[in-house]
Each structure stands twice: as structure tokens, then as C-alpha cells.
Amino acid sequence: MSDVIFTSKATAKNGRDGHVQSADGLIDLDLVNPASNQEDKGSNPEQLFAAAYSACYDGALNLVASNQNKKIDSETTAEVSFMKDPADNGFKIAVKLHIEIDGVSPEEAEELAQDAHQACPYSKATRGNIDVILNPKAGETPS
């Protein structure tokens, strides 16, 4: 195993209809399965994964841009879909990353998005396991 920089810890109880809490208490959420319960309020694993993946990817994007001496302003939104998996009659997830990048051309935005996808730890962990679609868009370019 590589040198550990830090470790985060969270515990879930009763699965999709239970509760999840981080060791430090910052995350302390009731879980609700939106497929079977649309009335109660709560989070779900896909929502938590979307938050984590978007934060990790956007961090990788800014690191890649910085390493290429490009000054950007970015925002990444992850859509995580829960779906049937016909391969084993079970379930799977898929991700669409909507990436807004100000400060570069559309071509540079596409290149940065691809480079970030290679660098992001969440992209590395999911590569070959789930479908991930990148949807980069260049915003305002510097004058």
C-alpha cells in the first residue's frame, strides 16, 4: 500500500433506509431510498457519491490547470444515476460530469477535462467499472 496521507471514516447503519455518520460528526444524515420512498427527506449513497466525486474531480481539474500554467475558474456537477444492470440482473451506477471552465477556449476545456479525468482519484477508482461521461464547457475566456 502507498504512503497514506489521511484517512476518512464513516459508518452506515441499515443501508439505504438508515443513517450515515462520519467519525468527526460533520456528516450525520438520515438515508432514504428515493426508488421506494419519495415522501421522507434524506440523502442516499448516489447523492453522497455525487458530492464526493464532483469535489475530487474539480480539485484534480484545478491541479492539472495549475500544472499547465492556466488560470481557470471551474465548477463541476456530478449526476450519479442508479440503474438496472442487465448483465447480472442487479444494479449499477453511471456518472455524468458537467464541467464549467472559465478562462480557456473550448478546445482547452476539453483537454483539461480529459487530463483531470486521468488524474482524479475517483476517476481512477471507477475506471473500467462504471460509465463516466465528461461534459466540459468553456465559459468566459480572458480578454
C-alpha positions in Angstrom: 0.0 0.0 0.0 1.2 3.5 -0.8 2.0 6.1 1.9 -1.3 7.2 3.5 -1.8 11.0 3.5 -5.0 10.8 5.6 -7.9 8.5 6.2 -11.6 9.4 6.5 -14.1 7.2 8.2 -17.9 7.0 8.1 -20.4 4.4 9.3 -23.7 3.4 7.8 -26.4 1.6 9.6 -29.5 -0.1 8.0 -28.4 0.6 4.4 -30.4 2.8 2.1 -33.1 3.3 4.7 -30.8 4.0 7.6 -28.3 6.6 8.7 -24.7 7.5 7.9 -22.3 9.5 10.1 -18.7 10.5 9.7 -16.3 9.8 12.5 -16.0 13.6 13.1 -19.8 14.1 13.0 -19.7 16.6 10.1 -21.7 14.2 8.1 -24.7 13.0 10.1 -27.6 12.1 7.7 -30.7 10.0 7.5 -30.8 7.9 4.4 -33.9 7.5 2.2 -34.2 5.2 -0.8 -35.8 7.5 -3.4 -36.8 4.5 -5.5 -39.2 3.3 -2.8 -39.8 6.4 -0.6 -40.4 9.8 -2.2 -42.1 11.3 0.9 -39.4 11.3 3.6 -36.4 13.6 3.5 -32.9 12.2 3.5 -29.8 11.6 1.4 -28.8 8.5 -0.5 -25.5 6.8 -1.5 -25.7 8.2 -5.0 -26.1 11.8 -3.7 -23.1 11.3 -1.4 -21.0 9.8 -4.2 -22.0 12.7 -6.5 -20.8 15.3 -3.9 -17.6 13.4 -3.3 -16.8 12.8 -7.0 -17.6 16.4 -8.0 -15.3 17.8 -5.3 -12.5 15.4 -6.1 -12.7 15.9 -9.9 -12.9 19.7 -9.6 -9.8 19.6 -7.4 -8.0 17.5 -10.0 -9.1 19.8 -12.7 -7.6 22.8 -10.9 -4.4 21.0 -10.2 -4.0 20.0 -13.8 -4.7 23.5 -15.0 -2.2 25.0 -12.5 0.4 22.5 -13.6 -0.2 23.7 -17.2 0.1 27.4 -16.0 -3.6 28.0 -16.9 -5.7 30.2 -14.7 -9.2 28.9 -14.6 -12.4 29.2 -12.6 -14.3 25.9 -12.6 -17.4 24.2 -11.3 -18.2 20.5 -11.6 -21.6 18.9 -11.2 -21.8 15.2 -10.9 -25.0 13.4 -11.9 -24.9 9.8 -10.5 -27.7 7.5 -11.8 -28.8 4.3 -10.1 -30.0 1.8 -12.7 -30.7 -1.8 -13.5 -27.8 -3.9 -14.7 -28.9 -6.3 -17.4 -25.6 -8.1 -17.2 -26.4 -9.7 -13.8 -30.0 -8.6 -13.2 -28.7 -6.4 -10.4 -27.9 -2.7 -10.2 -25.2 -0.3 -11.2 -24.4 3.3 -11.3 -23.2 5.7 -14.0 -21.9 9.2 -13.8 -22.1 12.4 -16.0 -19.7 15.1 -15.0 -20.8 18.6 -16.2 -17.7 20.7 -16.1 -17.8 24.5 -16.5 -14.4 26.0 -17.1 -13.9 29.8 -17.4 -10.6 31.2 -18.7 -9.9 28.8 -21.6 -11.1 28.0 -25.1 -13.5 25.1 -25.8 -10.6 23.0 -27.0 -8.5 23.7 -23.9 -11.6 22.9 -21.7 -11.9 19.5 -23.5 -8.2 18.8 -23.0 -8.2 19.9 -19.3 -11.3 17.8 -18.7 -9.7 14.7 -20.1 -6.4 15.3 -18.3 -8.3 15.8 -15.0 -10.2 12.5 -15.6 -6.8 10.8 -15.8 -5.5 12.4 -12.6 -8.7 12.3 -10.4 -8.5 9.6 -7.7 -12.3 8.9 -8.1 -11.9 8.6 -11.9 -9.0 6.2 -11.3 -11.0 4.1 -8.8 -14.0 3.8 -11.1 -12.2 3.4 -14.4 -13.4 0.3 -16.2 -16.1 -0.3 -13.6 -18.8 2.4 -14.3 -19.6 4.5 -17.3 -18.4 8.1 -16.8 -19.4 10.8 -19.4 -17.5 14.1 -19.4 -19.4 17.2 -20.5 -16.9 20.1 -20.4 -18.0 23.6 -21.4 -15.8 26.6 -21.7 -17.2 29.8 -20.2 -15.7 33.2 -20.4 -12.2 33.5 -21.7 -9.8 36.1 -20.6 -9.8 39.4 -22.5 
